[in-house]
Amino acid sequence: MRHGLVLLLWVFSLSCWGWNDGASTDRDRPLIHALHTLGVHYRYGGNSPETGFDCSGLVAHVFAQAWGVVVPRTTEGQKRVGKPVRLKELEPGDLVFYNTRNRPFSHVGIYLGDGKFLHAPRRGAKVRVESVQTRYWRSRFNGGRRLDPPTF
């Protein structure tokens, strides 16, 4: 969690200097928007900070806000976007997929870097940052997907 706090402070310091959303590159934009969702309550089917998020609703919201793109609303659709990446190849902004319901690709989060990812975990919880290296998450990892920023 300490790294998430450091990243959040870094984002805040950039915004104080007048950079619009704190992103230094288009690839950073999803990270900034993802961090703004920390602490939002989980809600099945939720896709906004006001109503809460489920895991795939969080991902769809973040990429819509960051890049103005429509990412599929479900993990089933999200597992097909972008390019596949392995755990050791993850870069900040990549999607990370897990088998949490005896079903591959049933959970998704956004990789932040430094072995951490952000996600909306379950009913009764809030959006938070966790390590991809814990036994629980490592044993359930199904793969990552890398989305490229749109070019206009």
N, C-alpha and C positions, 0 to 999 in steps of 0.2 A: 504494500500500500504506500510505502514511503516514496517509491518511484513515481507513482501516480500523483502524489502531492507535489513532487518536484516538477513534473511535467505541467501540472495545473498552474503552479507559480510561474513557470517559464512562459506559459500562454498569457497569463495576466500581465507579466512584465512587457511582453511584446505589444499588447493592446494599449498599455500606458504610453508607449512611444508613438502611437498613432497608426500602426499597421492595422488594416481593416479588421479581419477576424483573427489575426495573430498567425495565420498560416504563411510560411515562407515559400511554400511551393503548393501546386495543386494537389500533390499527394498528401500533404499535411492537413488539408481542409477537413477530411473526414475525422481525423484525430481530434481536432479542435471541437467539432460539433459533437463527437462522441463524449468527450469530457464534460460538455455542458449538460449531459443527461445523467451524470452521477447523482445517485440519491433518489431518482424518480421511482415511484412504486411500480412493481410488476402488475400487469393486468393482462390476462389471456385475451388475445385479439387486439390489444392496445397498440396504437401507433403514434402517440403524441405525448409530449411532456405533461399536458393538462390531464389526460385520461389515464396515463400509464403506458407501459410497454410490455410486450412479450419479446422474446429474443429476436424473431425475424422482423417484427414491427420496428424495433429499435434500429436494426440494420437498414431497413427501407427508409426510415425517417432521416437517419444520419446522411446517407448518400443523396437523398433528395435535397436536403438542406445544403450540403457541402458542394455538390456538383450539379444540382438541378436535374438529376437523372432518375428515372423510375427503375428501381430494382424490384424484382418479384417480391411479393408480400410473404411468401412462405419459404421455409427452409428447403422444401422440395424444389422450388423454382430457383432459389438462391444458389443451390449447389451446382447449378448448370452455368452460371455467369462467370465471366473471367477465365483465367488460366489456372490449372491446378498447381499447387506448391506443397512440398513436404514440410514437416515440422521444422527441420533444420534450415529450411530456405525462407522461412517467414520474414516478412518485412512489415513495418508499421503500415496499418491500413488494410492489411489482408484480412479476409474472412477466415475464421477458424470454426470447423464443424466437429460435432461430437455426437456419440451415440449415448443418449441419456434415458431413452425410453424403450430399450431393446429394439431400437430401429435406427439404422445408420442415418446420419445427417439429420437427427431430430432436434439438435440444438446448434445455435450459431452465436458467435461473438465477433468482436473486432480486435485484431492484434494491435497492441500499442507499441511493442518493442520491449527489449530488455526482459523477455520471457513473460510478459504480462498481457492479459486481454481483458476487455470490457464487455459485459453482457448483462442481460436481464435474466436472472437465474430461475426464479420460480415464484409461485403464489406466496405472499407473505414476506417477500424479500424486496430489495431495491436494486437498481442498476449499480453494479460495483466492478472493481478490478480484482482479478485473481491471477495466479501463476499458472501457465500452461504446463509447468513441470511437477505440480503436485501429483501424487499417485492417482487420485481420482480422475483428473483431467487427462493426464498422459495416457492412461489405460483406455480412455474412451475416444481419443482423437481419431477422426475419420479423414482429415485432410484440410487443406487450406485452398483458398481461391484468391487470385490477385485480379482486382479490377483496375483498369487504367483510366485516368481522368479523361473526360471528353475533350476532343479538340474541335474548336469552333472556327 
